Amino acid sequence: MTHSGQPSPLEARKCHPLTGRVRVPGDKSISHRSLILGALAVGETRISGLLEGEDVLNTANAMRALGARVERIDEKGGIVWSVRGTGTGGFATPAAPLDFGNSGTGCRLVMGAVAGCPITATFDGDSSLRSRPMRRILDPLELMGARVISQSDGGRLPLSLQGARDPLPIVYRTPVASAQIKSAVLLAGLSAPGVTTVIEQEASRDHTELMLKHFGASIVSVPDGAHGRKISLTGQPELHGAEVTVPADPSSAAFPIVAALIAAGSDIILTDVMTNPLRTGLFATLREMGASIEESETRSDAGEPMAQLRVRASKLRGVEVPAERAPSMIDEYLVLAVAAAFAEGTTTMHGLQELRVKESDRLEATAAMLRVNGVAVEIDGADLIIEGRGHVPGGGLVATHMDHRIAMSALVMGCASDAPVKVDDTAFIATSFPDFVPMMRRMGADFA
């Protein structure tokens, strides 16, 4: 996301108990996939709860450019997105380059979908997306018959991809655990005769498999080795339009959850939160720390489990967080660090090397956020060690490094710290959670 104009600083002060019933934004992963599969299906797909952030809107525009009819409809019950698809392999050649802005997920998944169609499309994005390598997505797609006609250095954007006239089913072992590589291969495999198989040594998020099944594909996923999965998709299915309710994003829910746990007397309800076990490492960790988080009204939609969560202020204690939990909570360590600062005792989070290559070096930024507010913290290799004393002195100014999650985590900390916590800029919060500040204020947060 490009940020223009003046920074918008904000200060969070100790607040009264947080109360109320809220729904955080829809999950980004599910939002992208529902648009793409709706565009590859026959008939109408209706999506409610879609995350209307910049990244997802760019995917919606790409689906329009490829020939699907995509409309945003304001109905009595709320906003519904309607997608009328082209059928598997039915995309049309777009008139102009597809611009994905900042979204690596949207870009890489659509490359897979285009690779299985006999068309040529050019992929582009902002300067940040242009700097990210695409080669590990393109390698398997070329094995299936797609061809890269032009590209920037090292397989970077802008690049033009010619889809396969007769895509080949392949058996592919992913070099790293990546839901994006797996999803691109499966989306290309929709157009191939026979069975396309992806083998992962380490299981990645399974949103694509669950949603393919929801749209009518024949797909089987079985364990492979100690931690891996083997996923087999039968090609050339007739995908049918479907109803999708996008669950609320557990990564966004993390912020009001931790705020309610640390602000004395708080009692809040969050509705429709996704509870896919590959995404809920934070909830498990907070419960080990003594958090009161109750699930009710559990149901499933498009294969994704969701529940209502009731969160009450709790006395927390320090814990050890094992490294193998990292994939299920990689975006939540920043706000977990805030909970750990308010806990009694030491919390050690193991195996956080992945945090060094996110929007900013989140490991260093998290330690800096705590230190400037009087919390004892150290980094030992890829481990973060926080000495919780049951309260946080506060009073610091947090540098957000244009990172939305640092900004939100620091504001959450200020909800219960002894002195106010300031952040230098909140403009970037809009990339994932445009309603964060007004929603927290409605529950009783004191942001000024």
N, C-alpha and C positions, 0 to 999 in steps of 0.2 A: 504494500500500500504506500503510495507516495503521500508525504505529509507536507502541506504547504502552510504558510502563514505562521503566526505566533504560537509558541508552545502554550499549553493550557495547564498550568500547575494546579494542584489541589491539596487541601490539608484534611486529614481525618482525625476526629477527636473522639475521646471516650464517649460512648453513647448509652442511652437507656436500653433496656432489653429489646432485641429485635423480635418482631412478631409478624405474622401474616402468612398468606398462601400465595406462592408465585410459581411461574413456569419459566425456566431459563431458556435461552434460544435452542432451536433444533440442532441436532448433531450434524457437523459438517460432512463427515464421511458418508453418512446415509443420504444427505441432501444431494451430493454430487452423483452418487450411484443411482438414486431414484430417477433423476433427470436422464442419465445416460441409458439406463435400461428401458425407461419409458419410450425413449426415442428409437430404440431397436425393436420394440414390441409392436404388435398389430393391435389397433384399437386405441381406446383412451386410457391413460393412466392419470389418476387424480391424487395429488400430493398435498397433505395438510401438514402444517408445522415446519415447512421448509425454512432453513436458515437463509435469510435474505441479506447475507454479507456479500462483499465485493467478489470474493473467490467463486461462490456458488452462482452468482448472477452471470459471471463470465462463462461458466459451463452452460447455463441456459441459453446464452447468446450463441455459443458454438453449436448447440443442438439445432437451433433455428437455422443457422448457416448451412448445416448438413442436411436440411430438408424436413425436419420434424416441425410440427405446429406446437408452439409453446406459448401458453397464455396464463397471465395472472388474473384470477377472477375474485372479486370482492363479494362474498356471499354473506347471508345473514349470520351464519355460524362462524365467520372469520374468512381469512384468505385461503383460497385453494389454487394450486397450480395444476393446469390441465396440459398433458402432453399427448399428442397424437403421433404415433411412431411410424417409421418407414418399413418396419419388418427387418429381420436379421439380414445383414449384408446389403441393406437397401439405401444406405446414405448416398446423397448426391454430392458432386464436386462443388465445394464452396466457391463463391465468387471472389472472395478476398481472404487474406490470411486470418486464421483463427487466433484471437488475442486472449491469452489466459491470465493477463495481469501478473499477479504474484503467486498464482496457484500451481504448485508442482503436482498436486493430486489430480486436479482437473485435467491438466495437460497430459500427464502420463497415461491416465485411464482412457482418454479420448484417442491417444495414439494407438492403443490396443484395439479400440472399436473401429478405427479407420483402417488399420492394417488388414482387416478381414473383408474390406469392401474394394471393388475394382475402381477406385477413384484416387486422385492425388490431392493432398491438402497441405498447406503451409502452416506451421505452428510457430507462434511468437508469444512474447510476454514482456514484462518490465525488465529493468536492468538487473534486478535480483534474480528473476527466473532465467534470464539469458546467461547468468553466470553458473547455473547448476547443470551438472553433467546428465545427459540423457542416454548415454551409451548402454548402460545396463538394462534399459528398457528395450532399446533398438536391437540388441543382439538376438534375443529369442524371436522378435518379430521378423527379423530377416531370415531366420531359419524356417519360418512359416511361409515365406514367399514375398514378404513386403520388401520394398527397396527404398533406401534413402537416396533421393535424387540430388539434394544439396543440403549442406549443413555448415554451421560455423565451427571453429576449431574445437576438436575433441568431442564432436557429437553434441554441440550446444545449439540453442535456438539463435536466430530463426533457422528452421529446417523444413524441408519439403519431403513428405513421405508418400510413396506410391503404394497403395494397398495391393494385396495379392488378388489376381483374377481367380486362381484356384488355390485357396489357402490349404496348407498341409497341416494335419494334426501332428503334434510333437510330444515327446516326453522330455520335460525340462527340469533340471535341478537348479534351484535358485542359488546364486553365489552367496547371498546374504538373506536374512529374514526380512522380507519386504512385501507388505500387502500391495504396494504399487506394482512391482514386477509381476507378482502372481496374478493380480487383477487384469493387467494389460494382456498377458498371455491367454487368460480365460476368455476375455472379451473378443480377442482375435479368433480364438478357437470356436466361438459360436458359429462362424461361417465355414469351418472346415468339416469335411466328411469324417466320420470315425471319431475316435476318442482322443482328446487333448489332456495330457497329464502334467501336473506341476508337483514336484517333490520338494518339500522344505525340510531342512535339517532342524530348524527351530520354527515352531508354529508362529505365524503372524496373524494379525486381526482377520477375522473371518466374515466381515460384512458383505463382501462380494458374493461368497458362496451362499450365504443365507438369502440374499436378495435375488440371486439367479433362480434359486428354488422357488421363491415366492412368485416370480414371473413365469414359471412353468418349465424351466430347464431341468434336464436330468443330470444331476451332479452328485458324486459320492465322495465323501471325505473320511479317510481312515487314518489311525495313528501309524507313524512310520519311524521306527527307532525310538530312542528314549524321549525326545521332546518334539519330534517332527510330525508332519502330516503329508499324506499323499492324496491329492485332489484330482478326480477324473471327471471330465465334462464330455457328454455326448453331443457332438456338433450338429448343426442345422436343425435345432428345435424350432417350433413355432412359439415364440414368446407372446404372451397375451398381456394386454394392458391390465393394470392392477390398481387397487386402492392402497396408498401408503400413508401411514401417519408417522412422521419423523419423530423419534423420541427426543426428549430434552438431552442436551449434551452433558455427559458426566464431568467433562473437563471444565465446563462453565459452572456447573452446579457446585464444584469444589469450593468456590469463593464464598457464596452465602453459607455453605455448610460450616466451614471453618470459622467464619465470623460469628455464627450463632453458637458454636461450641465455646468460644472464648469470651463473648460479651455476656456478663452475668445476667441470669434470669431469662435468657432468650428461649423462644419456642416457635419454630417456623415449620411450614410444610412446603415441600417442593413436589410438583406433580410430574408424572410421565417421564421420570429420569431413566435413561438406559442403564440396565444392570447386566449387560453382557460381561461374563467373567473375564474376558480379555481386556476389559476397560475399567475394572473396579478395584484395582490394587489400593487406591487411596482409601476407599470405604473400609476395606479389610484392615488396613494399618491403623486408621483412626479408632476403629472398634477395639483393636489390641491396646490402644492407649487409654481406653476407658470411655470413649465417646458414646453418647446415647443417640443412635441412628436407627430408627425403626422403619421396616418396609411393610407396606400394605398395598392392597389393590394391584397385585402383580398380574400382568397380562403380557401378551406378545403380539407384535405387529410386524409384518414383512420379515418374520423369523427372528426379530430382535426382542429380547425380554425388557420390560420396563416396569417401574413401580413408583408408588408415592412414598416419599421419604419424610419422616417427622424427625427433626433435629432439635435437641434441647441442650442448653449450656451444661457443660460437664467438666469435672476435675480430671485433667489429663496427666499421664505419666510417660516418662521416656521409654523408648523401645529400640530394638535392633530391627532395621528394615533390610531383608535379604536382597542380594543383587538380582536374583531371578525374578523378583517382583517388578523390576524396572520397566519391562515392555508394557505392562498393564497400567502404568501410572506415570509415564515419562514426562507428561506435561504438568503433573500435579505436585512435583517435588518442591516447587517454590512456595506454594501455599501450605504444604505439609511442614515446611521449615518454620512457618509462622506458628502453626499449632505446637510444634516442638519447643519453640521459644517460650510459650505459655505453660508448657507441661512441667511437672516436677521431675528432675533427673535428666540423664544424658540420653539423647537420641542419636543413633549412628545410622546413616543411610549409605548402604554399600553399592558400589558399581555404577557410578553416575557419569562415566566417560561420555556418554551420548549427549549429556547436557552442554558439553563444550561446543557442539556444532549446531545449536539451534539458532533462533533469531539473533541471539547474542550469546556470549559465553555465560550461560545461566548459572554455572557452578560458582564462578567468581562473583557474579552479580548478586546471587542469593546471599553469599557470605557478607558482601559489602552492605547489603540492605539490613542485615541483622546487626552487624558491628556498629554502624552509624546510629543505631537505636539502642545501644547498650547491652547487646546479647553476646555472650562468649561463644565463639564458633571457630572451628578450624577445618581446613581441607587437608586430607591425608591421601595423596594419590587421587583415586577416583571416589573417595569416601568423604562424606560431609558429617562432621561431629558437632552437635549443638548442645550446649549446657543450659537446660531449662531451669528457671528459678520460680516458676509459677506466676511471674508477672514480667512485663517488659517496660523498661524505663521510657523508651520513645524519645521524642524531641529531635529526631534526625531528619535530614533532607535526603531522599533516596533518588539516585540517578537511575532512570528507567532504561537508558540505552535504546530508546524507541521500541521497547519490548512490552507488548500488552499485558503479559502475565506478571511481569515484575511490578508494573503499575498497580494492577488489581491486588496482588499479594500485599504490597505495602499499605494500600488503603484499608485492607482487612485488618492488618496489624494495628493500625491507628484506632480501630473501633474499640480496643480494650487496653491500649497502652497507657501508662501513667501520664505522659505528656503527648501532645499531638504529633503525628507523623506527616511530613510533607513529601509529595512527589513532584519532580520537576516538570513532567509532562504526561497528560492523560489522553492526548489525541489518538494514540494508537489503539486504545481499548476498542475502538469501533471495528477493527478487523475481525474480531471474534464475538464481541458482546456489546453491541451498540447501546443497549438499554441498561448497562451495569450500574452507572452512577444513579440515574433516576430510580431504578428498582431497589437499590440498597437504601436510598433515602425514604422510599415508601415504607420500608420495613422498620425505619427508625434510625438509620445510620446518620451520623453528623459529619457531612462532608462540606467544606466551605472553601 
